Every structure is written in structure tokens, then in C-alpha cells.
Amino acid sequence: SSSISYTGLTKWLYEKTRCIFLPSYGGFPVRLRTYVGEPIPYDPNITATELAEKAKTALENLRDRHQKRPGNILRA
């Protein structure tokens, strides 16, 4: 397994140099796009819970329509 060999390599490097080597991950600049969905019409007869459910559904629809899956660091 690559994790075993990687662990062995990092352990060997640490024992020889007493420096900690960690893989870098994150901190990359990413493109940001903002999408505005359809407005949720005002209805005085719905509860806050029902409105929250409508908002949740609308956000999930926007996500499903515009977000590529699976995510990819290099594509970001």
C-alpha cells in the first residue's frame, strides 16, 4: 500500500533530519462564480419551517445544476 511506504519514507526522513515533512494540501486559488436562482415568492400563509424547506430545495437545485461532481482540486 502507498500509505505504508509513504509512512516509512517520512519516518526515515524524520529520523535522518529531525525535520517534519508534511504534504501540502489546500490554499489554492479557486474560481468563484455566483449563481442567483429563481426568487421564492412571498406567501404569508406558510410557516418558517416550510420556507426553510423551500430555500433548502432551491439551493440543492442550484448546486445540482451548476456544480460539477465529483469535485477536483486541479479543475477548481
Secondary structure, DSSP 8 states (H G I E B T S, - for coil): -HHHHHHHHHHHHHHHH--------------------------TTS-HHHHHHHHHHHHHHHHHHH--SS--TTT-
